[in-house]
Amino acid sequence: MVEQNPHRPGRNFTSRTSPAVPPIYLSTTFELDDASYEDIQGTGGLHATWYSRFNNPTVDAAGAEVARLHGATGSMMTSSGMAAISTTLVTLLRAGDTVVAAKQVYGDTDDLLVRDLPGLGINVIRVDAFDNAAWAAAVDKHQPHVLYGETMSNPALRLLDIPAVAKLAHGVGAKLVIDNTFATPYCTRPLQLGADVVVESATKFLGGHSDVIAGAVTFDDDKLGEEIQRRLITFGGCLDAHAAYLAWRGMRTFNVRLAEGCRSAAAVAEAMVAEPGVKHVRYPGRDDHPDAGALVKTVMPDARGAMLGLVLEGGDERALEVLRKLKVGLEATSLGGVETLASVPFNSSHFNMTQQQRRDAGIPDGLIRLSVGLEGAETLADDLRQAMG
């Protein structure tokens, strides 16, 4: 008689219950069966649950939730937002190909475009994100394979004309990749506006609690999604199961958090307009926003986001001085948490740029970037007033 390995759990190990919360599958490997072998032979193991770098039930649950928020066919989780961006671009581009990308992008994305992609033999052309004629001229001249931009620029909070740029991309057979981190699927669903792939840092509003690093790649083309998944498997940017659970947990309250955050951001923006020492308030919901009118109604039809920019008299030194006096808002990088986070770009998100480079990218001196949390608009406005003296 052959005895069962005492270290191997019995067949009753798998629960037959239907939990309200997905279990955290920490197992790196799973028992193989005929269906597993068939998928491994047919797709390279893209769909079977057999090894957690390829697929993991907890990670898959988080990806399914991102796809639901976007109304998309599929979404895969990555180890960070930058893993989502870099994996997607390296999947879509080869040596000799060209990407036309916005000048106004997140600092580490800028590093990827300036330093890393050219080293792989990829041609990178930069344009003013908000100049549709510049996009058109670059596409016509360079016949790119990929166009890349952000729904809402970091940290100037300008909006990309996604439908117009998508039309340019598809006119030459290119793919449009959109970073939707700031806008979130609560405000903007780029796939429905013509984008081919959406990349996001799930660390931010999707996770929403400042306790997980994660990213997401969302798509409607399953074949394209499989190609990105193959690169993700090869490069090893998979998400840990516990981190995936935290992201999934955060998305359970996504709509509630974003509804309150958007309301508070709009109210704080209005409260700060007349404050002494405030040169300018940047919020997409205001009539004085550079993209007010048809564009904001197209790109952000129902909600205008929980990000807010204040430009103070006195430049960056004054902005940092005010940050240090906040009692409710937290001076910290990142965004999208339940707590209000405040930062100045010159020493955080865009520290690697010179002052002139920041100005050229539309980042004025004295800018405070606020990620508005759930403390309440009146509380936050009072905190900013006392900090400004």
Secondary structure, DSSP 8 states (H G I E B T S, - for coil): -----TTS--GGGS--S--SS------SB----HHHHHHHHHHSSSSS-SBTTT--HHHHHHHHHHHHHHT-SEEEEESSHHHHHHHHHHHH--TT-EEEEESS--HHHHHIIIIIHHHTT-EEEEE-TT-HHHHHHHHHHH--SEEEEESB-TTT--B--HHHHHHHHHHTT-EEEEE-TTTHHHH--GGGGT-SEEEEETTTTTT-SS----EEEEES-HHHHHHHHHHHHHHT----HHHHHHHHHHHTTHHHHHHHHHHHHHHHHHHHTTSTTEEEEE-TTSTTSTTTTHHHHHHSSS---SEEEEEETTHHHHHHHHHTT-SSSEE-S---SSS-EEE-GGGTTTTTS-HHHHHHTT--TTEEEEE--SS-HHHHHHHHHHHH-
